[in-house]
């Protein structure tokens, strides 16, 4: 009993770091019927009176082992089953996290707000992601010279003309050039080059020449299995919902606080909710929700806090999402699974990735969905939570990006698919995250994620928060 109480107190008050998982395994009870009293009230009381800096302390829910099931009281009087389905990254399933009515309401709000075509965010804008509003001079000139149909893309024949001055290109047959286009030029496999892919052509001359030499020497042979079309990286429609719209009573917010063990300041200042709608053929190929740490690039959610003169020069940003919580808002008749291609894999190597002795493309979820290490079928109300980053054991802040969090949505084969995402964002820069909380909660400007009132903070057990902010606000 003493070890059980110690486990509970550590998780509520101080949190666990990933390096402690081994010792945790020894202290967990043999029974899996243990009730973890982890309500929003408990968490806010544990944090009551802390200074703002202390509220940035982050923790992870110990996964224990694959298949481990615990009961957590995420709202007063109601227990939720939380099941571990992967250790690396730590992935949990929470059935009925959302009620049927909550799911329907989110779908209705998204529809009312207006569903627009989903886009990816390319590296020229956000490191680690995929679309850009910035077009380089090289790209503009290339499009001006070779984009004959004026659609801001280069198809295969237009690309052929653009590369015709590279040695060996004009000697290739049409089928040979098509194969080279597929293999080394068309990164997202949509049969045309977008502006980001066109920009990459500036560095492709040597690669094209080497490929042609290998091809002519017989080292490269067309392989139809390798040329299976992935299609565009993402096919869906989406809407963004502010917290004040979709969670006026803070019930979902409090559930997230109880589930994650994070302070309400972190949860309430995180990103708006994204609702996504897929029809047959819709998918989202494997990707990461967050980016690698890079001290030279600001996090997307804190970039506005940099001095104006330096902010104007910021050309790249990165995503800093500690946790993803995905909700299924409806059942999907067939397909539409969420796949984690390399979860719990021994290594993370994308070159010649093997699965059961076969070479597969872990990013291509249209053709290799069933080869993923973990596949989760959509079920209305089910929540999936996973960690995109490790925790830095020295700073206690956001640590290295966990590449094993690679995931995506498989093709919807029949029916529709509705999901929603809550991303819990954190900057690994402790001071920058503190400034972000001050600005979002009490900065006087309307926050992108929805501003919490002082009344809400008091109701969350943080009565001393207003005085703390008043004393430190002049430091901004």
C-alpha positions, 0 to 999 in steps of 0.5 A, spaced: 500 500 500 505 504 501 508 503 494 501 505 491 500 511 495 508 513 493 506 512 486 500 516 486 503 522 490 509 522 485 504 522 479 500 528 481 505 532 485 511 531 481 510 527 475 514 521 472 520 522 467 521 516 462 528 514 465 524 512 472 519 507 468 524 501 470 523 502 477 516 503 476 515 496 473 517 494 480 512 498 484 506 497 480 501 492 484 499 485 480 492 487 480 490 491 474 483 494 478 487 499 481 483 506 481 487 512 480 484 518 483 486 523 478 481 528 478 482 535 476 480 538 483 486 533 485 491 536 480 489 543 481 489 543 489 496 539 488 498 545 484 495 551 489 500 556 491 505 554 486 509 560 482 508 560 475 515 557 473 513 551 477 507 550 473 511 548 467 513 542 471 511 536 466 510 529 467 508 523 463 503 517 465 507 511 466 506 506 460 508 500 465 507 495 459 503 494 453 497 491 455 497 494 462 490 497 464 488 502 469 482 506 471 482 513 472 477 518 475 478 523 470 471 527 472 468 526 479 464 520 480 466 517 473 472 512 472 475 511 465 479 505 462 486 507 460 490 502 456 497 502 454 498 499 447 505 502 446 512 503 450 515 507 444 512 512 444 508 511 450 501 510 447 494 510 450 487 508 448 481 511 453 474 508 450 468 513 451 473 519 453 468 523 449 460 522 450 456 520 443 453 527 444 460 531 445 462 527 438 456 530 435 456 537 437 464 537 435 462 535 428 456 540 428 460 546 430 466 544 425 460 543 419 457 550 422 464 553 422 466 551 415 470 545 413 476 547 408 481 543 404 486 540 409 494 542 407 500 540 410 506 545 412 512 544 408 519 545 411 520 552 407 515 554 413 515 549 418 521 545 420 519 538 420 512 538 417 509 540 409 505 548 404 508 555 404 506 562 402 513 564 400 515 563 393 523 563 392 525 567 386 528 561 383 521 557 383 518 563 380 522 564 374 522 556 373 514 556 373 514 562 369 519 559 364 516 552 364 509 552 367 505 552 360 498 551 363 499 556 369 497 552 375 503 553 379 505 546 378 510 542 374 507 536 371 512 530 368 513 533 361 514 540 364 519 538 369 523 534 363 524 541 359 526 544 366 531 539 367 533 538 359 540 542 360 542 537 365 547 532 362 544 525 360 537 527 361 535 528 353 538 521 352 533 518 357 526 515 354 520 517 356 519 511 361 526 512 364 525 519 365 518 517 368 521 512 373 527 518 375 521 523 376 517 518 381 524 515 385 527 522 386 523 528 384 516 527 386 517 527 394 509 526 395 508 522 389 502 526 386 505 526 379 507 533 379 512 538 383 509 543 387 513 549 389 517 546 395 519 540 390 521 545 385 525 549 390 529 543 391 531 542 384 536 547 385 540 542 389 538 536 384 543 536 378 548 532 381 543 527 384 540 527 377 546 526 374 548 520 378 542 517 377 542 517 370 549 514 370 547 508 375 541 507 370 545 506 364 550 502 367 544 497 369 544 498 377 537 502 377 532 497 374 524 499 374 521 496 379 513 497 379 513 495 387 517 501 388 513 505 384 506 504 387 503 511 387 502 514 394 497 519 392 498 526 395 500 526 402 493 529 405 486 528 403 481 531 407 477 537 410 478 540 416 476 546 421 479 549 427 475 551 433 476 555 439 476 552 446 471 558 448 466 555 443 467 547 444 468 547 451 465 553 454 464 549 461 471 546 461 469 539 462 473 537 456 479 541 459 479 538 466 479 531 463 485 533 459 488 536 465 486 529 469 489 525 464 495 528 462 497 531 469 499 537 467 497 544 470 491 548 467 495 553 464 499 549 459 492 545 457 488 552 456 494 556 452 495 550 447 492 550 440 485 550 438 482 544 436 482 541 429 476 537 427 478 533 420 473 530 416 475 524 411 471 521 405 472 514 401 480 515 399 481 520 404 488 519 408 494 522 411 500 519 410 505 518 415 508 524 419 510 527 425 506 532 429 512 535 432 519 537 430 526 536 432 529 541 437 533 546 434 535 552 438 536 557 432 528 556 430 522 559 434 516 554 436 510 556 432 506 558 438 511 562 441 514 566 435 510 572 436 514 573 443 521 575 440 523 582 439 519 585 433 526 586 429 528 579 430 521 576 429 521 580 422 527 576 420 524 569 422 523 565 416 522 558 419 519 556 425 518 549 428 512 545 431 513 544 439 507 539 441 509 535 447 502 531 447 497 529 441 490 527 444 486 524 438 479 523 438 474 519 434 468 522 433 464 517 429 465 510 427 468 508 420 465 503 416 471 500 413 478 503 413 481 510 416 485 506 421 490 510 425 497 507 424 504 507 427 508 504 422 515 504 427 512 504 434 516 499 439 521 498 433 528 496 435 531 501 430 528 508 426 531 507 419 527 509 413 532 506 408 530 499 406 525 499 411 523 491 412 517 488 414 516 481 415 522 480 410 519 485 405 521 492 403 515 497 405 515 504 405 512 506 412 510 513 410 505 510 404 499 508 408 495 508 402 499 501 400 502 499 406 497 501 412 497 493 414 504 493 415 504 498 421 506 496 427 500 498 431 493 500 427 488 503 431 481 502 428 476 508 429 471 508 434 466 513 436 468 517 443 475 513 443 481 517 445 488 516 443 494 519 447 501 519 445 507 523 447 511 526 441 517 528 445 522 525 451 522 529 457 529 533 458 531 530 465 536 536 466 531 542 465 525 538 466 522 541 460 521 539 452 526 534 450 528 530 444 523 529 439 521 521 439 521 519 431 518 513 433 511 517 434 511 517 426 503 516 425 498 517 420 491 516 417 490 510 412 485 510 406 478 511 408 475 505 404 467 505 405 463 511 409 466 517 413 471 518 418 471 524 423 476 525 428 479 531 432 486 533 435 488 537 441 495 538 441 499 540 447 504 545 446 510 547 450 517 551 448 523 547 451 525 554 453 523 555 460 523 563 460 519 563 453 514 558 455 512 563 462 512 569 457 507 565 453 503 564 459 503 571 461 501 573 454 495 568 453 492 569 460 493 576 462 497 579 456 491 584 454 491 581 447 486 576 445 489 569 445 489 565 438 487 559 443 482 563 447 483 567 453 482 564 460 479 569 465 481 570 472 475 567 474 476 561 471 483 560 474 480 561 481 475 556 479 481 551 477 484 552 484 489 558 482 487 564 486 494 566 487 495 566 480 493 573 479 497 576 484 503 572 481 502 575 474 501 582 477 508 582 480 512 579 474 508 582 468 513 588 468 518 584 466 515 582 459 
